[in-house]
Amino acid sequence: MTRKHRLGVTAIVALGGASCCALVLAACSLPTTTSARPPAPVHAAAAPADQRIAQLEFGRSARFALCVEPTCPAVTRKTLAVAAIPAAQPMATEQLAAPTVEPTPVAKREPSIAADQTTPPHKLVLHFATDSAALTATHKSLLRTAISELRKTDRIVIVGRTDNLGSEARNQSLAFARAIAIRDHLLDLAPDLPARIVIDAKGLCCYAAPNETADGRSQNRRVELVFTLPAEAKS
């Protein structure tokens, strides 16, 4: 390459470099312009906090979907129909009055029938001589008079007693002999006597009077016939 050619190439390179520098300087001197970007689309993940899933429709058409408050369906409060309570009627004055309590009549107690079936016990007393169980005419007469009453009773108790003279054994035997003598004579007078006869014989016992006097001892030497008549047999 000739010198002339080398000079031409150098000039071209120098001219190109100067042009590039001029362009760079021009670019730096221009104001910076920011291009506007379109807004990013809103996705479901960035949904506001006032969204919720609610039931739409009811019955067989019911479905669930995402809704935004306050457009979500509201829950309707259920109420029961209450029948009107009629006003209380004022009570009649006579209903408030305290009931009159009538006294309960006390039934008069009737006398017991069982108590009237019998009369107080009857007693026939026969006295004996000292140390004797023999019956006298007086004894037999008294028994004959009493036999009609004795037929009406169902139980006769013959009580034999003594005074205080003699031993205990003698008086016990004497009390028993006197009671047996009366029993035998009763059966002689009325063999069919229906009454049950009970013997109660005790010597030196159950005095009717003090034994200090003869009259007292006479009252103690005795036989008692004790019997009870039914109420209907009283005469």
Helices and strands as residue ranges (DSSP letters): H 3-29, G 44-46, E 51-56, G 59-61, E 63-68, H 93-96, H 113-116, E 122-127, H 137-150, E 155-161, H 168-189, E 196-201, H 214-220, E 222-227, G 231-233
